[in-house]
Amino acid sequence: MGRGYLTKEMKILVTGGAGFIGSSFVRCFMEKRQNPVVTLDSLTYAGNMANLEAVLGLPRHTFVKGDICDPSAVDFAMKGVGAVVHFAAETHVDRSIDDSGIFLRTNVVGTGVLLDAARRHNVKKFVHVSTDEVYGAVLEGYSTEGGHLHPNSPYSASKAASDLLALSYHATYGLPVVVTRCSNNFGPYQFPEKLIPLFISNALEDKPLPVYGDGLYVRDWIYVDDHSRAVDRVLWDGRAGEVYNIGGTKDKANLEITDFILNKLGKPASLKKHVQDRPGHDRRYAMDSSKIEKELGWRAECNFEEALAQTIEWYRSNQGWWRTIKSGEYRNYYEKFFAGRLAGSSAGSVN
Ligand SMILES: NC(=O)c1ccc[n+]([C@@H]2O[C@H](COP(=O)([O-])OP(=O)(O)OC[C@H]3O[C@@H](n4cnc5c(N)ncnc54)[C@H](O)[C@@H]3O)[C@@H](O)[C@H]2O)c1
């Protein structure tokens, strides 16, 4: 029994499970645990049923297509659920700069709808998955959980708002909420608008790799399955009302990542193209993860260079996955997948 009274029979609701990190979590969790899992995802441009192929059809897994902003869809998905792991979000900083509205709706309003439903359904644990970007740029040293929040993009501001909303439900209503803040993830199945899959796939297509500004922006990188293991630890044993930083302890400048990818794929440095910087671009993110290490015994296990090399190899040998996305064909894939399976309600499910 973990803190928050989870049991191995309890049904777990994972929101955003058809996305990059959510699908890694569902795969890792279902491999390790016996709990039934419900994945709730509205399948935005970033959601992809192909990411869930490993679990689709398993009797212990149910997929619900629905929007976290829709209370009836959320109620449908939360029936009989003991714990919620909340990944669903709009996640791409550049898109938030172009149009922040959907970020406020999904990340703030959607989180509020889930929290209200979690109260009604008497959920025993609510893990809200967030990001190191809420701390803003950290030029020196490392952000700790009690540190100042200083988000600089509409994306990170919407995440900071949802973190605070989630924590307020613990303080006000006693809902057993735990917030995690993780650094930059990489691995298979990441939508190819994010730096690493974009650069790998562009390099494979001999297209330019667009490096923002001088390319010296530093991020702490973590392999996605290490993040999923950390979320699993927090789900079982994280203390309600607490925040846990999850870092990979691997600070790298974007240019170092770019060079690594080009070298591994045997592509020329001339593919690097410096482009106009992103407005409000944070110079460096860095977190102190000693709390989760000491309290929950979690530590990033994957070696950065090995994991990045394996990730490059995954995109090289799974070109169908990202080429379908880049060509827009993947929309047809899941429209066909759902054709005839879902009744005309706001939410419906398949195994
Ligand atoms: N990618 C990172 O490096 C990183 C780092 C730290 C934290 N995070 C956080 O982790 C979570 C997952 O990130 P990701 O990179 O996997 O994102 P992603 O963009 O790959 O996936 C997001 C998923 O949420 C779903 N979704 C979006 N809006 C929805 C809605 N209204 N209703 C239901 N589902 C909806 C999408 O269809 C998609 O499947 C996010 O909360 C993000 O803020 C990401």
The ligand as an SDF file (V2000), in Angstrom:
LIG
                    3D

 44 48  0  0  0  0  0  0  0  0999 V2000
    8.0360   16.9250  -23.3850 N   0  0  0  0  0  0  0  0  0  0  0  0
    8.7450   17.3150  -22.3430 C   0  0  0  0  0  0  0  0  0  0  0  0
    9.9700   17.4410  -22.4370 O   0  0  0  0  0  0  0  0  0  0  0  0
    8.0810   17.5880  -21.0140 C   0  0  0  0  0  0  0  0  0  0  0  0
    8.8860   17.8880  -19.9110 C   0  0  0  0  0  0  0  0  0  0  0  0
    8.2710   18.0780  -18.6600 C   0  0  0  0  0  0  0  0  0  0  0  0
    6.8950   17.9790  -18.5400 C   0  0  0  0  0  0  0  0  0  0  0  0
    6.1430   17.7270  -19.6480 N   0  0  0  0  0  0  0  0  0  0  0  0
    4.6810   17.6110  -19.4510 C   0  0  0  0  0  0  0  0  0  0  0  0
    4.3360   16.2470  -19.6790 O   0  0  0  0  0  0  0  0  0  0  0  0
    3.0270   16.1550  -20.2390 C   0  0  0  0  0  0  0  0  0  0  0  0
    3.0720   15.3520  -21.5250 C   0  0  0  0  0  0  0  0  0  0  0  0
    3.9630   15.9890  -22.4450 O   0  0  0  0  0  0  0  0  0  0  0  0
    4.2520   15.3490  -23.8810 P   0  0  0  0  0  0  0  0  0  0  0  0
    5.5540   15.8770  -24.3360 O   0  0  0  0  0  0  0  0  0  0  0  0
    4.0210   13.8950  -23.8350 O   0  0  0  0  0  0  0  0  0  0  0  0
    3.0890   16.0340  -24.7290 O   0  0  0  0  0  0  0  0  0  0  0  0
    2.4530   15.6490  -26.1390 P   0  0  0  0  0  0  0  0  0  0  0  0
    2.1460   16.9430  -26.7830 O   0  0  0  0  0  0  0  0  0  0  0  0
    3.2990   14.6500  -26.8530 O   0  0  0  0  0  0  0  0  0  0  0  0
    1.1080   14.8870  -25.7370 O   0  0  0  0  0  0  0  0  0  0  0  0
    0.0060   15.5350  -25.1750 C   0  0  0  0  0  0  0  0  0  0  0  0
   -1.1670   14.5850  -25.2160 C   0  0  0  0  0  0  0  0  0  0  0  0
   -2.2950   15.2230  -24.5900 O   0  0  0  0  0  0  0  0  0  0  0  0
   -3.4390   15.0500  -25.4170 C   0  0  0  0  0  0  0  0  0  0  0  0
   -4.3500   16.1910  -25.2150 N   0  0  0  0  0  0  0  0  0  0  0  0
   -4.1080   17.4980  -25.5060 C   0  0  0  0  0  0  0  0  0  0  0  0
   -5.1890   18.2270  -25.2170 N   0  0  0  0  0  0  0  0  0  0  0  0
   -6.1200   17.3770  -24.7020 C   0  0  0  0  0  0  0  0  0  0  0  0
   -7.4250   17.5500  -24.2010 C   0  0  0  0  0  0  0  0  0  0  0  0
   -8.0250   18.7570  -24.1770 N   0  0  0  0  0  0  0  0  0  0  0  0
   -8.0900   16.4720  -23.7360 N   0  0  0  0  0  0  0  0  0  0  0  0
   -7.5000   15.2430  -23.7560 C   0  0  0  0  0  0  0  0  0  0  0  0
   -6.2640   15.0230  -24.2290 N   0  0  0  0  0  0  0  0  0  0  0  0
   -5.5790   16.0780  -24.6940 C   0  0  0  0  0  0  0  0  0  0  0  0
   -2.8820   15.0140  -26.8400 C   0  0  0  0  0  0  0  0  0  0  0  0
   -3.7950   14.4070  -27.7510 O   0  0  0  0  0  0  0  0  0  0  0  0
   -1.6040   14.2260  -26.6430 C   0  0  0  0  0  0  0  0  0  0  0  0
   -1.8490   12.8350  -26.7360 O   0  0  0  0  0  0  0  0  0  0  0  0
    2.5490   17.5930  -20.4170 C   0  0  0  0  0  0  0  0  0  0  0  0
    1.7350   17.9300  -19.3260 O   0  0  0  0  0  0  0  0  0  0  0  0
    3.8280   18.4100  -20.4060 C   0  0  0  0  0  0  0  0  0  0  0  0
    3.6050   19.7150  -19.9290 O   0  0  0  0  0  0  0  0  0  0  0  0
    6.6910   17.5300  -20.8770 C   0  0  0  0  0  0  0  0  0  0  0  0
  1  2  1  0
  2  3  2  0
  2  4  1  0
  4  5  1  0
  4 44  2  0
  5  6  2  0
  6  7  1  0
  7  8  2  0
  8  9  1  0
  8 44  1  0
  9 10  1  0
  9 42  1  0
 10 11  1  0
 11 12  1  0
 11 40  1  0
 12 13  1  0
 13 14  1  0
 14 15  2  0
 14 16  1  0
 14 17  1  0
 17 18  1  0
 18 19  2  0
 18 20  1  0
 18 21  1  0
 21 22  1  0
 22 23  1  0
 23 24  1  0
 23 38  1  0
 24 25  1  0
 25 26  1  0
 25 36  1  0
 26 27  1  0
 26 35  1  0
 27 28  2  0
 28 29  1  0
 29 30  1  0
 29 35  2  0
 30 31  1  0
 30 32  2  0
 32 33  1  0
 33 34  2  0
 34 35  1  0
 36 37  1  0
 36 38  1  0
 38 39  1  0
 40 41  1  0
 40 42  1  0
 42 43  1  0
M  CHG  2   8   1  16  -1
M  END
$$$$
